[in-house]
């Protein structure tokens, strides 16, 4: 009579099982949502500023990323700034530095 557990798949010679093999049942990575794939770590994240926010600033102030950060309009002063067309502008904006994207 054979004793159990001596002649299984892991007792054979050769490479063995691949990592993540679960004995014929559906692997865990296949059951999870699509979280696999490419993630670009060099992606540029922009800070968005609307025209309505710029219209509320006093006339004549130097508009810099540090100034917008202090006012709480942007969260990160190192990100490039994009001006979005939400709202209207009624005052002249002359002192924007450095350039925005």
ROLORO-937997 format. One line per field, with one value per residue (C-alpha): x, y, z; residue number from 0. Coordinates in steps of 0.02 Angstrom, whole numbers, plus 50000, padded with zeros to 5 digits. Example, Ala and Ser with C-alpha at 12.3 -4.5 7.8 and 13.67 -1.06 7.14 Angstrom:
// residues 2
east: (50615 50684) .
north: (49775 49947) .
up: (50390 50357) .
i: (0 1) .
END
This chain:
// residues 101
east: (50000 50064 50087 50016 50124 50282 50256 50178 50215 50345 50441 50484 50648 50655 50620 50471 50321 50315 50289 50106 50048 49903 49872 49746 49633 49622 49776 49747 49820 49688 49547 49598 49543 49653 49788 49927 50004 50112 50136 50237 50344 50405 50230 50215 50084 50017 49943 49782 49733 49567 49541 49413 49547 49666 49529 49512 49695 49736 49797 49984 50038 50178 50097 50225 50205 50257 50124 49988 50046 50036 49860 49809 49765 49890 49950 50125 50232 50357 50232 50212 50058 49917 49787 49614 49475 49347 49279 49306 49446 49399 49567 49733 49861 50035 50153 50143 50312 50382 50293 50145 50107) .
north: (50000 50174 50304 50476 50626 50547 50555 50722 50858 50938 50775 50763 50823 50977 51160 51150 51263 51442 51579 51614 51440 51387 51209 51230 51357 51532 51631 51776 51904 51857 51882 52058 52210 52274 52353 52281 52373 52521 52667 52813 52880 53024 53094 53283 53334 53511 53630 53700 53881 53948 54121 54154 54128 54246 54378 54383 54433 54617 54716 54745 54594 54485 54318 54182 53999 54040 54176 54060 53927 54047 54097 53913 53917 53780 53636 53609 53756 53644 53580 53676 53786 53778 53915 53844 53947 53929 54101 54273 54399 54581 54656 54663 54535 54600 54528 54341 54257 54135 54077 53959 53811) .
up: (50000 49956 50090 50052 50018 49947 49760 49719 49593 49706 49728 49542 49470 49361 49378 49492 49505 49445 49574 49601 49549 49660 49607 49468 49550 49477 49535 49652 49530 49401 49523 49573 49474 49335 49442 49336 49192 49148 49266 49200 49342 49234 49201 49222 49349 49326 49453 49380 49408 49344 49273 49410 49543 49454 49439 49629 49653 49682 49532 49529 49631 49564 49525 49560 49606 49785 49796 49731 49854 50002 49952 49941 49755 49713 49823 49754 49700 49608 49480 49316 49314 49186 49176 49142 49065 49206 49246 49170 49188 49213 49267 49176 49234 49196 49325 49294 49320 49275 49120 49136 49025) .
i: (0 1 2 3 4 5 6 7 8 9 10 11 12 13 14 15 16 17 18 19 20 21 22 23 24 25 26 27 28 29 30 31 32 33 34 35 36 37 38 39 40 41 42 43 44 45 46 47 48 49 50 51 52 53 54 55 56 57 58 59 60 61 62 63 64 65 66 67 68 69 70 71 72 73 74 75 76 77 78 79 80 81 82 83 84 85 86 87 88 89 90 91 92 93 94 95 96 97 98 99 100) .
END
